[in-house]
Amino acid sequence: MEILFTFLPSEEMRQDIIEDFPDVNFHFAYKDKSRLPEADVLVTYGEDLDEEDIAAARQLKWIMVASAGVEKMPHKAIAQRGITVSNVRGIHKTPMGESVLGHLLALKRSLPEIYENQRKRTWERKFRSTELFGSTALILGPGAIGAEIGRLLQAFGVMTIGCNRSGNQAEHMNEMISFDELLSKLPEADVIISVLPSTPETRNLLGAEHFKAMKEDAIFMNFGRGDLVDEEVLFEAMKNESIAHAVLDVFEQEPLPDDHPFWTLENVIISPHVSSKSGKYLERAMEIFLPNLRQWLEGKKEPTNLVNMEKGY
């Protein structure tokens, strides 16, 4: 069996993988797809594939995506070939949960102002600090990541409302609603957190009417995908101070252009798509891939975290 990685794990990790699977030929080639025609399995971040690659990958049977998002992959071409696709859904929950909580606590406890005053050597004790305790968070996408965010927030005494397509119950949510009920529920939320993937149903899910429905002191946090809301709509909402703050880790275009108007807004925090960064990222990804690979070699061709390329998740 031929397995191609289009990114480079650490030398130690590569050696461990090779030793654990002596009958498999592994090829580790950073962004080099010259071996695609011979590969049976491809391990990739997903963003480096196009329709021509899929056509050239004549032996390919399984694509392991070392990411949760698959929206940039050639869905139709993969689906037509019947290639199995799986991802590492769930490994981001710890770093992303901590990132969301870190930003939220920073805003609630006036940390940006405190840090700025230190730089200016200003002793100032008047802040509009508030508490998380007793507030309500509406979490768009209460899957593995959203549930972890809910768990952390509940520990701070926050009421959690989950929102997904079906409205079916999810872990660490005090209440669940469907997308159809979102607009009517927004006035109750102090914090709105999105960790939704990019799908036809979620693109531009939020419009101007949703920001008008939010509290004036609400905090909107997007840690899912940048196409959840049209950026012109979001810019207008923040420029007009329809809500208090927006914390954005994802954008329609990345890197965010240096002339983008978001840079000019003091009530918008720009995080350069780093909420899932962690020194344990690849370690956790391999903890999903390698057991699946062992089962694949034993003839069990249904890895965990299967992705439906027609649905996009």
C-alpha positions as semicolon CSV with decimal commas, in nm:
position;residue;x (nm);y (nm);z (nm)
1;M;0,000;0,000;0,000
2;E;0,119;0,349;-0,091
3;I;0,033;0,637;0,145
4;L;0,117;0,997;0,058
5;F;0,137;1,280;0,311
6;T;0,136;1,626;0,153
7;F;0,263;1,782;0,474
8;L;0,554;1,696;0,700
9;P;0,502;1,563;1,052
10;S;0,807;1,585;1,276
11;E;1,095;1,350;1,201
12;E;1,023;1,156;1,521
13;M;0,656;1,117;1,432
14;R;0,741;1,001;1,079
15;Q;0,979;0,737;1,211
16;D;0,721;0,610;1,460
17;I;0,459;0,580;1,184
18;I;0,698;0,391;0,955
19;E;0,800;0,153;1,234
20;D;0,439;0,086;1,335
21;F;0,340;-0,005;0,977
22;P;0,640;-0,184;0,822
23;D;0,438;-0,325;0,532
24;V;0,320;0,017;0,414
25;N;0,515;0,252;0,187
26;F;0,487;0,604;0,328
27;H;0,586;0,910;0,129
28;F;0,615;1,243;0,311
29;A;0,635;1,528;0,059
30;Y;0,553;1,884;0,152
31;K;0,301;2,012;-0,106
32;D;0,444;1,765;-0,359
33;K;0,171;1,566;-0,532
34;S;0,388;1,391;-0,793
35;R;0,317;1,055;-0,627
36;L;-0,060;1,097;-0,634
37;P;-0,113;0,857;-0,930
38;E;0,027;0,567;-0,723
39;A;-0,123;0,660;-0,385
40;D;-0,388;0,439;-0,227
41;V;-0,434;0,673;0,068
42;L;-0,377;1,049;0,082
43;V;-0,321;1,238;0,408
44;T;-0,368;1,610;0,349
45;Y;-0,498;1,933;0,495
46;G;-0,742;1,935;0,202
47;E;-0,675;2,281;0,064
48;D;-0,417;2,157;-0,189
49;L;-0,653;1,937;-0,395
50;D;-0,837;2,019;-0,717
51;E;-1,031;1,823;-0,978
52;E;-0,717;1,753;-1,181
53;D;-0,554;1,593;-0,877
54;I;-0,850;1,362;-0,828
55;A;-0,843;1,263;-1,195
56;A;-0,470;1,188;-1,171
57;A;-0,507;0,986;-0,848
58;R;-0,609;0,667;-1,025
59;Q;-0,549;0,433;-0,729
60;L;-0,684;0,662;-0,457
61;K;-0,939;0,502;-0,226
62;W;-0,924;0,711;0,093
63;I;-0,851;1,075;0,170
64;M;-0,768;1,148;0,532
65;V;-0,809;1,523;0,593
66;A;-0,602;1,646;0,886
67;S;-0,851;1,926;0,940
68;A;-1,219;1,960;1,019
69;G;-1,309;2,178;0,721
70;V;-1,346;2,024;0,374
71;E;-1,516;2,310;0,192
72;K;-1,217;2,384;-0,036
73;M;-1,196;2,029;-0,169
74;P;-1,340;1,923;-0,510
75;H;-1,651;1,760;-0,367
76;K;-1,818;1,653;-0,690
77;A;-1,508;1,489;-0,837
78;I;-1,441;1,299;-0,514
79;A;-1,803;1,187;-0,478
80;Q;-1,819;1,066;-0,840
81;R;-1,514;0,849;-0,782
82;G;-1,659;0,707;-0,461
83;I;-1,344;0,792;-0,267
84;T;-1,377;0,758;0,111
85;V;-1,313;1,083;0,297
86;S;-1,262;1,124;0,671
87;N;-1,138;1,410;0,885
88;V;-1,017;1,487;1,236
89;R;-1,340;1,633;1,365
90;G;-1,319;1,682;1,741
91;I;-0,946;1,739;1,788
92;H;-0,991;2,117;1,783
93;K;-1,224;2,130;2,080
94;T;-0,964;2,191;2,351
95;P;-0,761;2,473;2,190
96;M;-1,068;2,635;2,035
97;G;-1,265;2,614;2,357
98;E;-0,978;2,780;2,542
99;S;-0,943;3,046;2,270
100;V;-1,311;3,137;2,287
101;L;-1,304;3,150;2,666
102;G;-0,981;3,352;2,664
103;H;-1,122;3,621;2,435
104;L;-1,450;3,629;2,621
105;L;-1,291;3,667;2,964
106;A;-1,055;3,932;2,828
107;L;-1,349;4,144;2,711
108;K;-1,558;4,085;3,022
109;R;-1,271;4,166;3,259
110;S;-1,136;4,466;3,059
111;L;-0,799;4,303;2,995
112;P;-0,725;4,489;2,667
113;E;-0,765;4,823;2,847
114;I;-0,556;4,707;3,141
115;Y;-0,275;4,595;2,912
116;E;-0,291;4,920;2,715
117;N;-0,273;5,124;3,034
118;Q;0,034;4,931;3,142
119;R;0,205;5,021;2,815
120;K;0,114;5,387;2,877
121;R;0,216;5,364;3,248
122;T;-0,133;5,479;3,344
123;W;-0,285;5,385;3,681
124;E;-0,656;5,369;3,604
125;R;-0,912;5,174;3,805
126;K;-1,234;5,276;3,632
127;F;-1,343;4,999;3,396
128;R;-1,677;4,870;3,273
129;S;-1,593;4,514;3,370
130;T;-1,877;4,262;3,381
131;E;-1,915;3,894;3,469
132;L;-1,981;3,583;3,269
133;F;-2,182;3,446;3,561
134;G;-2,555;3,465;3,498
135;S;-2,524;3,545;3,128
136;T;-2,662;3,352;2,829
137;A;-2,457;3,218;2,540
138;L;-2,609;3,106;2,212
139;I;-2,379;2,856;2,040
140;L;-2,421;2,801;1,667
141;G;-2,299;2,450;1,593
142;P;-2,303;2,254;1,921
143;G;-2,097;1,961;1,791
144;A;-1,769;1,850;1,947
145;I;-1,623;2,202;1,960
146;G;-1,948;2,374;2,051
147;A;-2,019;2,121;2,326
148;E;-1,675;2,181;2,478
149;I;-1,736;2,556;2,471
150;G;-2,071;2,492;2,637
151;R;-1,907;2,280;2,907
152;L;-1,654;2,552;2,988
153;L;-1,917;2,825;2,992
154;Q;-2,151;2,627;3,216
155;A;-1,867;2,601;3,469
156;F;-1,878;2,983;3,483
157;G;-2,252;2,982;3,549
158;V;-2,355;3,062;3,191
159;M;-2,685;2,947;3,044
160;T;-2,615;2,776;2,710
161;I;-2,847;2,762;2,411
162;G;-2,741;2,541;2,121
163;C;-2,854;2,604;1,766
164;N;-2,828;2,363;1,475
165;R;-3,023;2,259;1,169
166;S;-3,244;2,006;1,347
167;G;-3,273;2,147;1,696
168;N;-3,193;1,801;1,835
169;Q;-3,037;1,783;2,180
170;A;-2,662;1,828;2,215
171;E;-2,423;1,790;2,508
172;H;-2,372;2,074;2,754
173;M;-2,666;2,275;2,620
174;N;-2,939;2,388;2,858
175;E;-3,169;2,444;2,562
176;M;-3,170;2,362;2,190
177;I;-3,322;2,546;1,896
178;S;-3,316;2,502;1,519
179;F;-3,193;2,750;1,259
180;D;-3,556;2,847;1,198
181;E;-3,589;2,965;1,559
182;L;-3,262;3,160;1,568
183;L;-3,393;3,509;1,495
184;S;-3,651;3,498;1,773
185;K;-3,397;3,370;2,028
186;L;-3,116;3,620;1,964
187;P;-3,259;3,893;2,194
188;E;-3,197;3,662;2,493
189;A;-2,827;3,607;2,420
190;D;-2,541;3,802;2,575
191;V;-2,286;3,612;2,369
192;I;-2,331;3,457;2,025
193;I;-2,061;3,205;1,929
194;S;-2,042;3,035;1,591
195;V;-1,833;2,726;1,523
196;L;-2,038;2,621;1,221
197;P;-1,875;2,465;0,914
198;S;-1,924;2,609;0,568
199;T;-2,219;2,438;0,400
200;P;-2,497;2,557;0,168
201;E;-2,721;2,591;0,475
202;T;-2,477;2,798;0,679
203;R;-2,348;3,038;0,414
204;N;-2,489;3,383;0,491
205;L;-2,700;3,228;0,766
206;L;-2,676;3,557;0,956
207;G;-2,809;3,874;0,795
208;A;-2,859;4,234;0,899
209;E;-3,183;4,141;1,074
210;H;-2,998;3,905;1,306
211;F;-2,760;4,175;1,428
212;K;-3,050;4,413;1,477
213;A;-3,214;4,148;1,697
214;M;-2,909;4,115;1,925
215;K;-2,863;4,308;2,246
216;E;-2,667;4,633;2,221
217;D;-2,410;4,496;2,464
218;A;-2,389;4,154;2,294
219;I;-2,060;3,994;2,189
220;F;-2,051;3,809;1,856
221;M;-1,774;3,552;1,807
222;N;-1,711;3,371;1,477
223;F;-1,469;3,078;1,507
224;G;-1,628;2,860;1,238
225;R;-1,612;2,989;0,880
226;G;-1,601;3,339;0,737
227;D;-1,896;3,296;0,501
228;L;-2,145;3,269;0,789
229;V;-2,225;3,637;0,739
230;D;-2,159;3,878;0,453
231;E;-1,870;4,095;0,570
232;E;-2,038;4,415;0,449
233;V;-2,336;4,334;0,670
234;L;-2,109;4,266;0,967
235;F;-1,903;4,580;0,905
236;E;-2,215;4,797;0,901
237;A;-2,342;4,638;1,221
238;M;-2,011;4,702;1,399
239;K;-1,960;5,051;1,255
240;N;-2,308;5,148;1,375
241;E;-2,242;4,978;1,712
242;S;-2,548;4,757;1,682
243;I;-2,366;4,527;1,926
244;A;-2,071;4,583;2,161
245;H;-1,798;4,360;2,023
246;A;-1,712;4,110;1,749
247;V;-1,430;3,859;1,784
248;L;-1,341;3,714;1,444
249;D;-1,103;3,423;1,388
250;V;-1,223;3,350;1,031
251;F;-1,284;3,564;0,726
252;E;-1,418;3,538;0,372
253;Q;-1,068;3,611;0,241
254;E;-0,759;3,500;0,430
255;P;-0,517;3,656;0,499
256;L;-0,740;3,956;0,567
257;P;-0,632;4,230;0,322
258;D;-0,445;4,516;0,489
259;D;-0,698;4,765;0,349
260;H;-0,999;4,578;0,486
261;P;-1,226;4,808;0,691
262;F;-1,236;4,564;0,984
263;W;-0,886;4,684;1,078
264;T;-1,028;5,031;1,146
265;L;-1,290;4,926;1,401
266;E;-1,201;4,935;1,770
267;N;-1,494;4,708;1,859
268;V;-1,370;4,427;1,630
269;I;-1,096;4,188;1,742
270;I;-0,912;4,026;1,453
271;S;-0,762;3,685;1,522
272;P;-0,573;3,541;1,219
273;H;-0,742;3,199;1,213
274;V;-0,531;3,067;1,499
275;S;-0,790;2,949;1,752
276;S;-0,715;2,581;1,686
277;K;-0,336;2,619;1,701
278;S;-0,173;2,385;1,949
279;G;0,150;2,193;1,986
280;K;-0,066;1,881;2,018
281;Y;-0,249;1,926;1,686
282;L;-0,074;1,661;1,475
283;E;-0,042;1,427;1,771
284;R;-0,421;1,432;1,809
285;A;-0,472;1,400;1,432
286;M;-0,258;1,086;1,420
287;E;-0,448;0,944;1,717
288;I;-0,747;0,938;1,482
289;F;-0,571;0,841;1,158
290;L;-0,345;0,558;1,273
291;P;-0,613;0,339;1,440
292;N;-0,828;0,395;1,131
293;L;-0,538;0,292;0,911
294;R;-0,486;-0,027;1,108
295;Q;-0,853;-0,115;1,063
296;W;-0,834;-0,026;0,694
297;L;-0,549;-0,269;0,646
298;E;-0,759;-0,534;0,820
299;G;-1,035;-0,481;0,565
300;K;-1,259;-0,247;0,764
301;K;-1,311;0,032;0,512
302;E;-1,521;0,272;0,721
303;P;-1,293;0,504;0,920
304;T;-1,432;0,717;1,198
305;N;-1,525;1,079;1,119
306;L;-1,656;0,995;0,772
307;V;-1,737;1,299;0,559
308;N;-2,032;1,309;0,320
309;M;-1,892;1,501;0,023
310;E;-2,240;1,569;-0,113
311;K;-2,348;1,738;0,212
312;G;-2,008;1,894;0,274
313;Y;-1,959;1,770;0,630
